[in-house]
Amino acid sequence: MFMQLLLQFMVIEKKVSTFEHATRGGFATPAQSCRFHHPYHLPHTGTERHTREVAMGSHATLPPHAVVIPYPSQGHIHPMLQLAKLLHYRGFHITFVNTEFNHQRLVHSRGAVSVRGLDGFRFETIPDGLPPPERDGTQDIAALCASTMKHSLVPFRDLVTRLNAAPGVPPVTYIVADGAMSFTINAAEELGIPELLFFTLSACGVMGYLSYKDLVDRGYVPFKDESCLTNGYLETAIDWIPGMKGIRLKDLPCFLRTTDPDDIMLNANMKQAEDAKRAKGIILNTFEVLETDVLDAIRDRHPNLYTIGPLSPLCRQVPEMLASIQSSLWKEDTECLRWLDGQKEASVLYVNFGSIAVMSSANFMEFAWGIANSKQPFLWVVRPDLVMGGEGVLPEEFVEETRGRGLLASWCSQEQVLAHPATGCFLTHCGWNSTLEAVYEGVPLLCWPFWAEQTTNCRYACTAWGNGMEIGRDVRREEVEVLVREMISGEGTGKEAKRRAAEWKEKAAKAIAPGGSSHHHFERLVNDLSLINM
């Protein structure tokens, strides 16, 4: 271990000498370099590496260098890229690491310019260990999770080593890894680089995963047999998880619904919870008053906790050039916003089940006719792979019934749609990005959770936060019709959901404003990451 640390120190010493030679001046500390609110300017062309010169009067600065690596799916890449852009805006050199497959998806959806990067913001890739899929879409999550844990560690470690040896590139001072890529801690420890984990989930979802081992040890999981899924066992109250009052087994992240003690997702999440103990701190995209009790419980295990959400509105402050770096793996339909411009305020039902959720053809048709029969205007994002078996084709009768008051799209800029004055309700799978974006914009939710911690988010939205109403797992058009009408009109239970949504919008805005809790935690994060060691 001593020799590893000595070698790491020698690499950094050598690279500092390179910067001293290139800039012909003295250096401010990394912390000083981050006191500026605009990114430094460093020349580069394409993927070529150059010695970079950063001027600050007569002194040169060596910026801190954060390697940011998301779990390779849309819902994880999006907030990780938001954080990376904010750090770059505050003076950090950023290396953002995608898998080779997702790198190509970005090129396909947004063009080669999307991965070209900027001065001091570079994209790199590592393999995920899986064979190329037959279609352009989200990879099998269980297979991807198992493969990255097995095959991606060595390429990641080698990448960081190359970055530290590359002339003109600042030495890597921190690794910020997705909580689902916690295997990277092994590389961080080997190379003597501190690492933070960014769990891109809700705090209540994170606490659910942190409780998996206890659920196994207490005999709740794995299930005895398949009947536990239908015999009422999921209604079992779990009253001992700190900060999660009134939670049931069915509300916890759904990877525990297995009879197999060797289940990939069950064990992967327990491993990630264990790895988190070795991180220098935990980052969460949430805000204090939204999840107070759960955050207090997490702090008992992980005292160095940064709550910096909602990230989406924070990213609106970055310069246009940096804002042009986007994360969508799907081509976006820009017609949506023009269509919304022609609708009345708070009149439109926005429907989007995220990048992973799939449904049966029967549920798809029940949603369709429930939406049609509600007689409300709607914008519905229907991914090509949304319906199992590829049968996501709506009948001509539906098209005729909704002509003039509905728009179908394959993908859209969700943040812009939710921020649009015409959007009055969001029918969602309760992914955390979707949920938090709706909270910030004050849009009430109709919840149909698909998997993972979406069930937990749904429970909190429909009880603790009060800004949502749940649609049953087996979709019925009559239920959809009634709930859509109530939510758009603000009548019945929809009235209270709209009121609570408006309250949370105000609280979220206060959290990210100067003096707010998330603003404070982000400033603390920037300061801590500016140091070579914490």
ABEGO torsion letter per residue (X at the ends): XAAAAAAAAAAAAAAAAAAAAAAGBBBBBAAAAAABABBBBBBBBEABBBBBBBBBEABBBBBBBBBBBBBBBAAAAAAAAAAAAAAAAAGBBBBBBBBAAAAAAAAAAAEAAAAAEBBGBBBBBBBAGBBBBABBBBBBAAAAAAAAAAAAAAAAAAAAAAAAABBGBBBBABBBBBAAAAAAAAAAAAAGBBBBBBBABBAAAAAAAAAAAAAAAAGAOBBABAAAAAAGAAABBBAABBGBBGBBAAABBAAABBABAABAAAAAAAAAAAAAAABAEBBBBBBAAAAAAAAAAAAAABABBBBAOBAAAAAAABBAAAAABBABABBBBAAAAAAAAABBBGABBBBBAEAABBBBAAAAAAAAAAAAAAGBBBBBBBBAAABBGGABBBBAAAAAAABGABBBBABBBAAAAAABAABABBBBAGBAAAAAAAAAAGBBBBBBBABEAAAAAAAAAABAAGABBBBBABBBAAAAAAAAAAAAAGBEAAAAAAAAAAAAAAAAAAAABBGBAAAAAAAAAAAAAABABX
